[in-house]
Structure formats: C-alpha cells, structure tokens
Amino acid sequence: MFYKLSNTANVEEMERMFGVTFKYPDIYLKNPLINGFNEELLPIITDKNLYKIQYGIWGILPEGYREDWSVFQKTQNTLNTDLNIINNSDKFSLDKRCIVIVTGFFLTYVYKGEIYPFYTRLKSKKPFAIAGIYNTTHDGYITCSLLLTAINTKAAKYHNIGKRQPLVISPKNYELWLSSNYQVVLDGNYDDYDALNFTSHPVAREFYKNNILFDSFLDPSEYESLSIPF
C-alpha cells in the first residue's frame, strides 16, 4: 500500500518538465506530505487532454459515482490499483489513463517491530510521473489511482513489506502511457526507475506518522545507532 506522496515542485517546474500548462495554476499548493486518506488533490495529465495539467482526487471512484468520496473509500481503498484488480473489475479499467505528477513517494522498512519511512525521489529533485487510471464522477470531478508494478531491485532494499511499488514514468515517455501503445509500458520493455536515477533516504518517522508538514521533514534522518541493515 502506498498512501503518502510528496510534491514540492512549483507550477513553473512542472510545466517546464512536461511541456504543458496548468488549467488552474492558482489552486496548486506544494505539499511535502500528501496523505491519501484525506481526499487530496493531485496534479494529473489525462489521455483525453495531453496539453493541460488538471487535478484529480486521489482515490478512484466508479464512473458516474454519486455519493461522497469517503463513503466509497471505507468499502474499497482505491489509492493504489494493481493490474490484477483492474483485469477482474467492471468498475475500473485501463481505458482511462493518466499520470500523476509528484516529486517523491515513500518506501517502508520494518525493523524490530518498528516502521522506518524512506523518501524516494530523483537525485535531481525534479518532478516525475506515476502511471495511473482515472474516472469522472456524475458532477464532473476526476478521481484517480496510482498503478502499481513489481518492485525495482534497488527500491526493494528499502521496502520489505511488499513486492509492489508505483509505476514511474519519465517526462519524455509519459505520452506513451497516455497513447494507444500503453501496453509497451506494462510489458516492461523499458525501466524508467533505473533510467531516472532515483535515490532513497530515511526520514523522521515521528513526523511521518503524525503528518507534520514542513519542507525539512524530507531531510535525511540517521538511524545508525539502531544498526538497521541498509
């Protein structure tokens, strides 16, 4: 489960990296710790509008859904979606694809009964994309979900609670995911995780657990005294 993201990029950085403009730039706010359980808005680009960054509510709802977001999330958590779920569902499909723009996500390492979050970002600290799917509610709101894939060998060093991770896509390849040739991405014919040069470091778990929001929360924390094997 991946239910926390980070986006500390500004509007200009994202527009420059992806070669598009925000539909509503004044709405966007930087957020070092985005908690998906709080009905958060994420900047997205959809396959139906390649030239604008829009906003999607994190946690996909069935197409045309009419009730509150929280009502559905209590019955089925859709912050992340695995291909097995999509292939066996009549509510979600790959027919509507998007990318979610972020500057990082969090891996989780459990050691001696305690959780240690690892912030995972590009060494350049620039924004990147995570593959996703989306639907639209009856009143026009876009809701979205992150697509998960097999965990990269490097990422697995910092994540021992599962074998999945978000499917990351470089800015130069995101249009492939949004095109009719999207299956190339799913077939694993390229690995943007390695190409994008990711790095991971531990962050203060007390702040992570309590959702305390300030930019320095993302700075590395040292746990050498605990002899954690990473």
C-alpha positions, 0 to 999 in steps of 0.5 A: 500500500502506498498512501503518502506522496510528496510534491514540492515542485512549483507550477513553473517546474512542472510545466517546464518538465512536461511541456504543458500548462496548468488549467488552474495554476492558482489552486496548486499548493506544494505539499511535502506530505500528501496523505491519501486518506484525506481526499487530496488533490493531485496534479494529473495529465489525462489521455483525453487532454495531453496539453493541460495539467488538471487535478484529480482526487486521489482515490478512484471512484466508479464512473458516474459515482454519486455519493461522497468520496469517503463513503466509497473509500471505507468499502474499497481503498482505491489509492493504489490499483494493481493490474490484477484488480483492474483485469477482474473489475467492471468498475475500473479499467485501463481505458482511462489513463493518466499520470500523476505528477509528484516529486517523491513517494515513500518506501517502508522498512520494518525493523524490530517491530518498528516502521522506518519511512524512506523518501524516494525521489530523483537525485535531481529533485525534479518532478516525475510521473506515476502511471495511473487510471482515472474516472469522472464522477456524475458532477464532473470531478476526476478521481484517480489511482496510482498503478502499481508494478513489481518492485525495482531491485534497488527500491526493494532494499528499502521496502520489505513489506511488499513486492509492489511499488508505483509505476514511474514514468519519465517526462519524455515517455509519459505520452506513451502511457497516455497513447494507444501503445500503453501496453509497451509500458506494462510489458516492461520493455523499458525501466524508467526507475533505473533510467531516472536515477532515483535515490532513497533516504530515511526520514523522521518517522515521528513526523511521518506518522503524525503528518507534520508538514514542513519542507525539512521533514524530507531531510535525511534522518540517521538511524545508525545507532539502531544498526538497521541493515541498509 
